[in-house]
Amino acid sequence: MKEVNYKQKEFFELYAGLLYFQIQNFWNLTVNLGRTKQRMDDLNKRHIEEIKDNPDMPLTFFLHGIMQNYHSFLLSTVNWFKKRGLIIIPIGYDFRQDLAVSAAYVSTQIKALLKKSCADKVNLIGVSYGGLISRYYSEYLNGASDIDKLITVCTPYDIVPKTDIGYKIHRLIGGHPKRDNIYLEQMAETNSVKNHLAIHALNDRIIKPKKMRCPGVHEIWVKGGHHPSSHHPERLELILDYLK
């Protein structure tokens, strides 16, 4: 088990980075008066055109977790990657829908953007439930043929017990964790994507670490908890290193 122990950075630097993301997200909401969806949609369109004009630039999608969306709190993450030479395209979905329905919706978006960008392959980053959707897409919707690299962050790879916080939260907000567990059981021993990195949090209280193991997947364990994985500097650096 490969573990990142944060010795290369002082803790105050890590928390300063987390604070920076939060300030940027709050600023984005404020200056757009809450209307962040249009801004992100416009930015995604420009980025798709930029990728189309630069064939060597990879097409990378980002799938958020539950109780999040692709526009309100991901602009700072998009900007973080852009400053480091990588364009990411956040994709939205309704986490209250059945996993198969959400994955099919995501698949439709990916296929359309693949065509618009003239790209051959995609990289896919899935955080928490977004990672589960990524796996369903790769295993059951022929997504593996389109994926170059897959990265999941704090994503379960085995059924989530009813007693776990993640199960309770998902049910409370209108999701279908019972049905999701059926899909998880079916996918427990499968991994069709060769270049697959799973980043797990040792102190995750939402998805217990013992539910995160998957055969044939390159795994890295980091300290800290489940959130805020979408804009956690250490985890984003691991993602960036793997994609580059």
C-alpha positions in Angstrom: 0.0 0.0 0.0 1.5 3.3 -1.1 0.9 6.1 1.4 1.4 9.8 1.1 2.4 11.1 4.6 2.6 14.9 3.9 6.2 15.1 4.9 7.0 17.2 1.9 4.6 19.9 3.0 3.9 21.6 6.3 0.3 21.3 7.4 -0.2 25.1 7.4 0.6 25.1 3.7 -2.0 22.4 3.1 -4.7 24.3 5.0 -3.7 27.6 3.3 -4.3 25.9 0.0 -7.7 24.6 1.1 -8.6 28.1 2.4 -7.6 29.6 -1.0 -10.0 27.2 -2.8 -12.8 28.2 -0.5 -12.2 31.9 -0.9 -12.1 31.5 -4.7 -15.4 29.5 -4.7 -17.1 32.1 -2.5 -15.9 34.9 -4.7 -17.2 33.1 -7.8 -20.6 32.7 -6.3 -20.6 36.4 -5.2 -19.5 38.0 -8.4 -21.9 35.9 -10.5 -24.8 36.4 -8.0 -25.2 32.7 -7.8 -25.6 32.3 -11.6 -22.5 30.2 -12.0 -23.9 27.6 -14.4 -23.8 29.9 -17.5 -20.3 30.9 -16.7 -19.1 27.3 -16.4 -21.0 26.4 -19.6 -19.3 29.2 -21.5 -15.9 28.3 -20.0 -16.4 24.6 -21.0 -17.2 25.7 -24.6 -14.1 27.8 -24.8 -12.0 25.0 -23.4 -13.4 22.4 -25.9 -12.5 24.7 -28.7 -9.0 25.2 -27.3 -8.6 21.4 -27.1 -9.9 21.1 -30.7 -7.2 23.5 -31.8 -4.5 21.7 -29.9 -4.6 18.0 -30.8 -1.9 17.1 -28.3 -3.9 18.5 -25.4 -5.9 15.7 -23.6 -9.6 15.8 -23.0 -10.2 15.4 -19.3 -13.6 15.3 -17.6 -14.3 15.9 -13.9 -17.3 14.3 -12.1 -18.3 15.7 -8.8 -19.8 13.9 -5.8 -23.3 14.0 -4.2 -24.6 17.3 -2.8 -22.4 19.1 -5.4 -22.8 20.3 -8.9 -20.4 21.0 -11.7 -20.5 24.8 -11.6 -20.9 26.3 -8.2 -17.7 25.1 -6.5 -15.5 23.8 -9.3 -14.2 26.9 -11.0 -11.3 27.2 -8.6 -10.4 23.6 -9.4 -10.6 24.2 -13.1 -8.4 27.3 -12.7 -5.9 25.3 -10.5 -5.4 22.7 -13.3 -5.4 25.3 -16.1 -2.5 27.2 -14.4 -0.6 23.9 -14.5 -1.2 23.2 -18.1 -4.2 20.9 -18.0 -7.8 21.7 -19.0 -10.5 19.9 -17.2 -14.2 19.9 -18.2 -16.6 19.4 -15.3 -19.7 17.3 -16.1 -22.9 17.5 -14.1 -25.5 14.8 -13.3 -28.4 14.3 -10.8 -27.1 12.3 -7.9 -30.7 11.5 -6.9 -31.2 9.4 -10.0 -30.4 5.7 -10.3 -26.7 5.2 -10.9 -27.4 3.6 -14.3 -29.5 6.7 -15.4 -26.8 9.1 -14.2 -24.1 7.2 -15.9 -26.0 7.1 -19.2 -26.5 10.8 -19.0 -22.8 11.3 -18.4 -22.0 8.9 -21.3 -24.1 11.0 -23.7 -22.3 14.2 -22.7 -18.8 12.5 -23.1 -19.7 11.1 -26.5 -20.9 14.5 -27.7 -17.9 16.4 -26.4 -15.5 13.8 -27.8 -17.1 14.5 -31.2 -16.9 18.3 -30.8 -13.3 18.3 -29.6 -12.2 15.8 -32.3 -10.3 13.9 -29.5 -9.8 10.1 -29.6 -9.6 9.4 -25.9 -10.6 10.9 -22.6 -9.2 11.1 -19.1 -11.8 10.8 -16.4 -11.6 12.0 -12.8 -14.4 10.9 -10.5 -14.7 12.2 -6.9 -16.7 10.1 -4.4 -20.0 9.2 -6.2 -18.6 10.6 -9.4 -16.0 7.8 -9.3 -18.8 5.3 -9.0 -20.5 6.8 -12.1 -17.1 6.7 -13.9 -16.8 3.0 -13.1 -20.3 2.2 -14.3 -19.6 4.1 -17.5 -16.4 2.2 -18.1 -17.8 -1.3 -17.3 -21.3 -1.2 -18.7 -21.5 1.6 -21.3 -18.4 0.7 -23.3 -16.6 3.6 -21.7 -13.4 1.7 -21.3 -12.8 1.9 -25.0 -12.8 5.7 -24.8 -10.8 6.1 -21.5 -7.1 6.6 -21.5 -6.7 7.2 -17.7 -9.3 6.9 -15.0 -8.8 8.4 -11.5 -11.2 7.9 -8.6 -11.0 9.7 -5.3 -12.7 8.5 -2.1 -14.9 6.1 -4.1 -16.3 2.8 -2.8 -15.4 -0.4 -4.5 -17.6 -2.7 -2.5 -21.1 -2.6 -1.1 -21.7 0.2 1.4 -23.4 -1.0 4.6 -26.6 0.7 5.7 -24.9 1.7 8.9 -22.3 3.8 7.1 -22.7 7.6 7.0 -22.3 7.6 3.2 -25.3 5.3 2.8 -27.5 7.3 5.2 -26.6 10.7 3.6 -27.3 9.4 0.1 -30.7 8.0 1.2 -31.6 11.1 3.1 -31.1 13.4 0.0 -33.2 11.2 -2.2 -30.6 8.8 -3.7 -30.8 5.1 -4.2 -28.0 3.5 -2.2 -29.7 0.2 -2.0 -29.8 -0.2 -5.8 -26.3 1.3 -6.0 -25.0 -1.6 -3.8 -26.3 -4.1 -6.4 -24.1 -2.4 -9.0 -21.2 -2.2 -6.6 -21.4 -5.9 -5.9 -21.5 -6.6 -9.6 -18.4 -4.4 -10.3 -16.5 -5.5 -7.2 -14.0 -7.7 -9.0 -14.0 -5.9 -12.4 -11.6 -3.3 -13.8 -11.6 -2.8 -17.5 -9.4 0.4 -17.6 -5.7 -0.4 -17.6 -4.6 3.0 -16.4 -6.7 3.3 -13.3 -5.6 5.2 -10.1 -7.6 5.1 -6.9 -6.9 7.7 -4.2 -8.2 6.7 -0.8 -8.4 8.8 2.4 -7.2 6.9 5.5 -9.5 8.9 7.8 -12.6 8.7 5.6 -15.7 8.6 7.7 -18.1 8.7 4.8 -16.9 5.7 3.0 -14.9 3.4 5.2 -11.4 2.5 3.9 -12.1 -1.3 3.9 -14.8 -0.6 1.2 -12.3 1.0 -1.1 -10.1 -1.9 -2.2 -10.3 -3.1 -5.8 -8.1 -5.8 -7.5 -5.9 -4.6 -10.3 -6.1 -0.9 -9.5 -3.1 1.3 -8.6 -3.9 2.7 -5.2 -2.6 5.6 -3.1 -3.7 6.2 0.4 -3.6 9.8 1.8 -4.2 11.2 5.3 -7.3 13.2 5.9 -11.0 12.6 5.3 -13.6 12.4 2.5 -14.1 16.1 1.9 -13.1 18.5 0.3 -11.6 16.1 -2.2 -12.7 18.2 -5.2 -10.3 21.0 -4.3 -7.8 19.4 -2.0 -4.3 20.5 -3.1 -2.5 17.3 -2.2 -5.0 15.1 -4.0 -5.1 17.4 -7.0 -1.3 17.2 -7.3 -1.5 13.4 -7.3 -4.1 13.6 -10.0 -2.0 16.0 -12.0 1.1 13.8 -11.7 -0.7 10.7 -12.9 -2.3 12.5 -15.9 1.0 14.0 -17.0 
